[in-house]
Amino acid sequence: MLIAGGGTGGHVVPALAIARELRDTHGAEVRFVGTARGLETRLVPEAGFPLELIKVGQLKNVSLATRARTIFDLPLGVLRCVELLRSFRPNVVVGVGGYASGPAMMAAILLRVPTLAFEPNAVPGLANRLVGKHVNAAAVNLEETTKYFRNARVTGTPVRPEFFAIAPKIAGQPKRLLVFGASQGARVLNETMPKIMGRLLKKFPELTVVHQTGARHGQTTSAAYVHAGIGFERLTVTPYLDDMAAEFAAADLILCRGGASSVAEVAAAGRAAVLIPFPQAADDHQRKNAEAFVAAGAAELIVEAELTEERLLGVLSGLLADDRRRIEMGQRARALAHPGAVREIAGIAAGLAS
Ligand SMILES: CC(=O)N[C@H]1[C@@H](OP(=O)(O)OP(=O)(O)OC[C@H]2O[C@@H](n3ccc(=O)[nH]c3=O)[C@H](O)[C@@H]2O)O[C@H](CO)[C@@H](O)[C@@H]1O
């Protein structure tokens, strides 16, 4: 099996869950193809899978010249993937979205190697939109996404199995808050949390907080806490958390964005959450993700444009003070989880191989 794509955690993390299932349950030999600037360069080798790198430029939020270059280079990327497919000879190529996914899936379609696309968002990104109607099968998170693909099935988003094993929290214990901005970090959280942390820690004398900042914002966020006079006795600030399942298990309340994997993990773990969707995500899809949780009574939503220090402090304090409400929100979140997603997606891929 060749798994193609990457970039942010939202593409790499579910791809790794699918890879493990393919290897462990189906005995597949799994390789990845990605790009040098994606998170896959670290996470894929660490998980024990071989990774091939190809060059693919950026298309979103870049200058016209960069976009032109990306389009100009695309045939080269496809050609490189054709070579890769000819040497590795996979039975199936699984495209998980993100930079390398487009050229690899195009090469597979050209060579008539069976393809499976995975799309966790309501509206697919460019890579999956381009190939959607030519794939052999697709796995999506939402019914409305099926129309972009051929043979699409609603499977849910794969989540690392450890999240499903997380036990519910018991009332009355000292509280822990997990703040995370996903792979790249969230500036709004990195800037606002240091301003309210003093008041929050004072209100809840036993509270501990873990704050994940994103790779490039660890030092500036730590400095903002120091500037606000906050010590690190009850606060941990870190650029990236490798064992996110352990962090979810320890947390009573989670403050995060509305990325596909983030909300799928909140559901799998059965934790109460406050969601602040990233407003620039394509078609505002993070907000749609968050709204589904609010409708189910599983999370609170704060729209970034309406975020103030007082509002955030109020929402967090209200939830930290109310054990019953948080525990109930966690139960409602769990009802939204898809425990069978990984198994089902790997099953579709294995079916295409035979
Ligand atoms: C800014 C942006 O465009 N975000 C998109 C990106 O999400 P992005 O990658 O930012 O976020 P997601 O919520 O989808 O996934 C993050 C993943 O990384 C993991 N993680 C994160 C931080 C950390 O320290 N440790 C760790 O393990 C999380 O547990 C999760 O599994 O892809 C998603 C899936 O296509 C989209 O829904 C998001 O809109």
The ligand as an ORCA input file, in Angstrom:
! r2SCAN-3c Opt
* xyz 0 1
  C      -5.317     25.363      9.793
  C      -5.885     24.312      8.911
  O      -5.999     24.466      7.714
  N      -6.269     23.192      9.527
  C      -6.741     22.035      8.816
  C      -5.839     20.878      9.107
  O      -5.921     20.713     10.496
  P      -4.752     20.542     11.523
  O      -3.740     19.619     11.052
  O      -4.319     21.915     11.941
  O      -5.637     19.976     12.712
  P      -6.487     18.654     12.954
  O      -7.348     19.040     14.073
  O      -7.202     18.103     11.791
  O      -5.378     17.581     13.365
  C      -4.364     17.819     14.237
  C      -3.801     16.473     14.622
  O      -2.500     16.644     15.162
  C      -2.451     16.099     16.457
  N      -1.555     16.896     17.283
  C      -1.656     18.246     17.293
  C      -0.827     18.991     18.103
  C       0.101     18.316     18.911
  O       0.872     18.908     19.665
  N       0.164     16.960     18.868
  C      -0.647     16.220     18.055
  O      -0.565     14.985     18.070
  C      -3.869     16.162     16.987
  O      -4.036     15.266     18.055
  C      -4.632     15.816     15.717
  O      -4.638     14.431     15.504
  O      -6.307     19.699      8.480
  C      -7.605     19.290      8.902
  C      -7.945     18.000      8.173
  O      -7.839     18.158      6.792
  C      -8.636     20.403      8.641
  O      -9.898     20.040      9.174
  C      -8.149     21.691      9.302
  O      -9.038     22.756      9.026
*
